[in-house]
Amino acid sequence: MSPSIIVIDTPSLGDRSYLVHDGQVGFVVDPQRDTDRVLAAAADAGIRITHVLETHIHNDYVTGGYALAQQTGAKYLVNADDVVSFDRVPVRDGDLIDVSPTLQVRVIHTPGHTFTHLSYALEGPDPVVFSGGSLLYGSTGRPDLLGASHTHELAHHQYASARRLAEELPDETQVMPTHGFGSFCSATTTTAGATGSTIGQEKLFNPALSKDEEAYVAEIVAGLDAYPAYYVHMAPANSAGPADVDLSAPQQADKTELRRRLDAGEWLVDLRTRTAFAAGHVPGTFNFGLDGQFSTYLGWLIPWGTPVTLLGDTPEQVAEAQRELVRIGIDSPAAAATGAPEDWTDGPLGQLQLASFADLEQVRHHREVVVLDVRRLSEWRESHIDGAVHIPLHELLERLAEIPRAEIWIHCAGGYRASIAASFLLANGHHVVSVNGSFAESAAAAGLPLVSELVAQA
């Protein structure tokens, strides 16, 4: 019988974990912090977890590997060369792990995303490679997370590692990466919508396997853009062996406490959709909707250690946000409140005007407005509205002084980041309109003048 592989998605971070079993025992690759999902999957399958495998010391989330091993009594496999402060089973290139008679895993050193990165090849008639942040779908893991001084060296390592996997593994080997599903750990955009791939398919389309080394390195380095600021806290946490988390409901806050926390400079985060936030919200609160990359952008923008209070429609919404936050090491929300904005304040509610790109094109003929583009630099270079001001969302709080006291029309690629930015500007007394719509589909169609730095450079 072929091994069963259960994919455990974490779409908000763009990552996947894997539970692999033979019907009796199994192993887990790169589990997230909320290990209850893995434990539930194992219980449903009626199997016992005996091994937990880490491909690398992660930079984009706090691992659940150490806690899962403690909970299950499993062996915790981490590269022998990783400097960690906990007991583990040290593994090296070439080691063979006998999980069961039908589950034999070979350890392959695949540096590039980090110097000590490992991939794990499940051998047998249906081969699989769990490639972590090495070989992704149509891309590779980014090589710059350990600092600019290592970027070029790691990029060359990444190329060699991808080539090694392609040379040593059969073409039919299934590729199962941890990153690459929207994760900022991906060096370039991965194959759109890809849910699976093989070594043979990657040989056709992956730049690391279809270009020469210098061309690949040049492409990967040129394509690197900013990554979330909270990443700096992840590797130290993972090297220390993060403990299990408490997902019990946070303390409920009444109107008086919410006001006190807001006045103290704490973050009150409105989890509702941007349209709900626009219709009515507590002034001074920030809109990080759960319908987007909530934890990524909140973790990117918040001054680390700032108390967070979660405001949601329901306790279930708050619980989902709390689960998202523990994955990046924000373990204990200061408080929470549920219901409607009227339940959170006795004062008047704030509102945010929403508009379309067609509205923006029209208003520019009638009065002077400032167009603020909060997308990342790579998006801006590809195409942007002529005359727009560019401040990437992750730089906004540090550059608030640059925002003119004028009518500001904010846009991003779809509206999610624009609403975050608009909530910050509203809290700082700006006159703001948030453009809610697809830049790619609507900006040019509306007649807005677009320019590209890529075209200019060509």
C-alpha angles and dihedrals in degrees: 000000000000117000116263117235119200114196116213109197127205099185095174089066096031093240141124134206124196136217111196121187145161097217094275111042134012150174133233126220121208101340120199123238095263095073094174088087091058093044091051092050090050092048092049090051092046093233138129121235109229103165136035116196127199118198092197146334097285125231100188102052144014108259125238091202099100094045092045091052089050092049095049104029089240124154110259111218118202130159110277089227095057112103105230135158098224138071114268141154102264113220133186141189111299097020115140118217115203103202091164137331089278099035111068117159127194119207115226122188106226108172120185108088085051130353093250099041117145133197123201121218116203103209128208139075092320103042122198132181120207097207102179107191096344115079111016131176103291093339145043136242115279117264101208104075094098092056139286093275090066100039100097094042092050091046089058089047090050091054092049092047093052090049091049092054090048092049099044101040128066118255091246092060110125113234113220112178128183095219133041106076095101095314118145085223088079113098095213137003109297123224105297113257094351113161098173143010144170135223088254093054092047090054088063101047113013111102091219089060102033103043132059117259100259093047091049094048092047091050096046095047093046091051096054115116135173120305129203116290093224090069089085089069098048105071094050090049092049093047089055094056105250115230129229117286134237111232096178115134116279123241114284115240126209126213094273094052092045090053091049093051092047092050090049091060096252120145118258105191120202107210097190126108119280091250091054091047091049092053093056138337143157107273111248095029122120124232114227102157121207088226092078139038090309102166094039095057097036090050090046096053108032119094099246112259097023110141113251127209116193121218116193145158092243141010087251090060091051090048091053091051091048090053090050092051097050087058089067097039102266093127108170125036109213092229144325141219131193137195125051131333089257087065092056103052142022091210129086117288123245122234134202123210113230122202142168132243087254088057089051092051090052098045092054088067093055107040142359115270133169115239111211117196112197099181123118122275094257091055092047093051092052094055138336142163111274110252096016122141112238120213113151112228093244090058097044100096092051092048103043090119089065093061109100121229093249139101103299122201108193126198140169130170097295112353104270098098091038090060091050090051092045092053090055093048092047089052088054094051101259127148101241140181118187118213108220112195147070113300092198094052103032114028098071092035089057090056097250113155109250129193133185128210088202090061091046092051092048 
